[in-house]
C-alpha cells in the first residue's frame, strides 16, 4: 500500500528531495495553530481519530526521513 504522503505529492514521491521541498513549502505557508486545526477537523467529523492516528504514524516516519538530511547552518 502506497503512503498517502507519497500519493499527495504525485511524481515527486520517488524523489526524497521533492518531498522535503514540498514540506518546506507547506510549513512556510501554513497559517494558524496546527493543534486547533486538527481539533476542528475531528470535531466536524471531517477526520476520524483513526485517520489522525495513521497520519501521526506517517509524520513520525517523515521526521525520521528528515533526520537523515543535514541541517542548514
Secondary structure, 3 states (H helix, E strand, C coil): CCCHHHHHCHHHHHCHHHHHHHHHHHHHHCCCCHHHHHHHHHHHCCCCHHHHHHHHHHHHHHHHHHCCCCCCC
